[in-house]
Amino acid sequence: MLKNWLKNKTERSTFGVFAYLGEKFGIQSSKMRLYFIYISFLTLGSPIVFYLIALFWLNLKKYIRKTYTLIFD
């Protein structure tokens, strides 16, 4: 139980982008991370820009949702 909790906490805090995209597309997040590493090596790191944009967008979305619920509570 502690192992699962720690795994979930780590994945959400450090790999939230891949977990989110994996849920949306129905693919395991570990496979998405592996593909990301392969593509990064093949294209000399250009997917890192996509990752940073997605990370920013997810954090912005979380902040807006949090603010929205605080206003209407």
Backbone hydrogen bonds in HBPLUS format (Angstrom, degrees):
<---DONOR---> <-ACCEPTOR-->    atom                        ^
c    i                          cat <-CA-CA->   ^        H-A-AA   ^      H-
h    n   atom  resd res      DA  || num        DHA   H-A  angle D-A-AA Bond
n    s   type  num  typ     dist DA aas  dist angle  dist       angle   num
A0005-TRP N   A0001-MET O   3.04 MM   4  6.26 160.1  2.08 148.2 153.9     1
A0006-LEU N   A0002-LEU O   2.90 MM   4  6.05 163.7  1.92 150.3 154.6     2
A0007-LYS N   A0003-LYS O   2.95 MM   4  6.11 156.2  2.00 145.8 152.7     3
A0008-ASN N   A0004-ASN O   2.93 MM   4  6.09 164.9  1.95 150.6 154.4     4
A0009-LYS N   A0005-TRP O   2.92 MM   4  6.08 161.7  1.95 150.2 155.6     5
A0010-THR N   A0006-LEU O   2.95 MM   4  6.05 161.3  1.98 146.7 151.7     6
A0011-GLU N   A0007-LYS O   2.93 MM   4  6.08 163.5  1.96 150.1 155.1     7
A0012-ARG N   A0008-ASN O   2.98 MM   4  6.09 155.8  2.04 146.7 153.1     8
A0013-SER N   A0009-LYS O   3.05 MM   4  6.18 153.8  2.12 144.9 151.7     9
A0014-THR N   A0010-THR O   2.91 MM   4  5.87 160.3  1.95 153.0 157.9    10
A0015-PHE N   A0011-GLU O   2.92 MM   4  4.83 137.6  2.10 117.5 130.4    11
A0019-ALA N   A0015-PHE O   3.14 MM   4  6.37 161.2  2.17 157.4 163.3    12
A0020-TYR N   A0016-GLY O   2.97 MM   4  5.99 159.0  2.02 143.0 148.6    13
A0021-LEU N   A0017-VAL O   2.94 MM   4  6.16 169.9  1.95 153.3 156.2    14
A0022-GLY N   A0018-PHE O   2.81 MM   4  5.76 150.9  1.90 139.3 148.2    15
A0023-GLU N   A0019-ALA O   3.05 MM   4  6.22 151.3  2.13 142.1 148.5    16
A0024-LYS N   A0020-TYR O   3.05 MM   4  6.34 158.0  2.10 148.6 154.8    17
A0025-PHE N   A0021-LEU O   2.96 MM   4  6.10 160.4  2.00 152.3 156.5    18
A0026-GLY N   A0022-GLY O   2.82 MM   4  5.48 121.2  2.16 134.9 147.8    19
A0027-ILE N   A0022-GLY O   2.93 MM   5  4.65 139.0  2.10 130.2 138.4    20
A0032-MET N   A0028-GLN O   3.17 MM   4  6.55 154.5  2.24 147.0 154.5    21
A0033-ARG N   A0029-SER O   2.96 MM   4  6.20 155.1  2.02 147.4 153.3    22
A0034-LEU N   A0030-SER O   3.07 MM   4  6.29 156.7  2.13 142.6 148.8    23
A0035-TYR N   A0031-LYS O   2.91 MM   4  6.15 164.6  1.93 153.6 157.2    24
A0036-PHE N   A0032-MET O   2.92 MM   4  6.06 152.6  1.99 144.2 152.3    25
A0037-ILE N   A0033-ARG O   3.01 MM   4  6.30 153.5  2.08 147.7 153.9    26
A0038-TYR N   A0034-LEU O   3.04 MM   4  6.35 164.4  2.06 152.8 156.6    27
A0039-ILE N   A0035-TYR O   2.86 MM   4  6.03 169.2  1.87 155.5 158.5    28
A0040-SER N   A0036-PHE O   2.87 MM   4  5.96 151.2  1.95 143.3 151.8    29
A0041-PHE N   A0037-ILE O   3.08 MM   4  6.34 153.9  2.15 148.8 154.5    30
A0042-LEU N   A0038-TYR O   3.03 MM   4  6.30 157.6  2.08 149.5 156.0    31
A0043-THR N   A0039-ILE O   2.91 MM   4  5.98 153.8  1.98 150.7 156.6    32
A0045-GLY N   A0040-SER O   2.71 MM   5  4.32 149.7  1.80 134.8 140.2    33
A0048-ILE N   A0045-GLY O   3.16 MM   3  5.69 156.1  2.22 115.0 122.1    34
A0049-VAL N   A0046-SER O   3.19 MM   3  5.84 148.4  2.30 117.2 123.1    35
A0051-TYR N   A0047-PRO O   2.94 MM   4  6.28 158.4  1.99 152.3 158.3    36
A0052-LEU N   A0048-ILE O   2.96 MM   4  6.21 160.0  2.00 148.8 153.1    37
A0053-ILE N   A0049-VAL O   3.01 MM   4  6.26 158.0  2.06 150.3 156.4    38
A0054-ALA N   A0050-PHE O   2.88 MM   4  6.10 163.4  1.91 154.4 159.1    39
A0055-LEU N   A0051-TYR O   2.84 MM   4  6.02 155.3  1.90 149.0 156.4    40
A0056-PHE N   A0052-LEU O   2.97 MM   4  6.14 160.0  2.01 145.0 150.0    41
A0057-TRP N   A0053-ILE O   2.92 MM   4  6.13 160.9  1.95 149.4 154.9    42
A0058-LEU N   A0054-ALA O   2.92 MM   4  6.10 161.9  1.96 152.0 155.9    43
A0059-ASN N   A0055-LEU O   3.11 MM   4  6.26 160.1  2.15 147.4 152.7    44
A0060-LEU N   A0056-PHE O   2.93 MM   4  6.10 154.7  1.99 149.1 156.7    45
A0061-LYS N   A0057-TRP O   2.88 MM   4  6.04 157.4  1.93 147.1 153.6    46
A0062-LYS N   A0058-LEU O   2.98 MM   4  6.16 154.6  2.04 143.5 150.0    47
A0063-TYR N   A0059-ASN O   3.00 MM   4  6.18 154.8  2.06 143.9 150.5    48
A0064-ILE N   A0060-LEU O   2.93 MM   4  6.17 161.2  1.96 153.4 158.0    49
A0065-ARG N   A0061-LYS O   2.99 MM   4  6.15 161.7  2.02 147.2 152.4    50
A0066-LYS N   A0062-LYS O   3.01 MM   4  6.14 153.8  2.08 143.1 150.2    51
A0067-THR N   A0063-TYR O   2.98 MM   4  6.18 160.7  2.02 149.4 154.3    52
A0068-TYR N   A0064-ILE O   2.85 MM   4  5.99 157.5  1.90 150.0 156.7    53
A0069-THR N   A0065-ARG O   3.10 MM   4  6.31 157.4  2.15 145.6 150.1    54
A0070-LEU N   A0066-LYS O   3.15 MM   4  6.35 148.5  2.25 142.1 150.7    55
A0071-ILE N   A0067-THR O   3.08 MM   4  6.31 150.0  2.18 149.3 156.4    56
A0072-PHE N   A0068-TYR O   3.32 MM   4  6.55 160.7  2.36 148.1 151.9    57
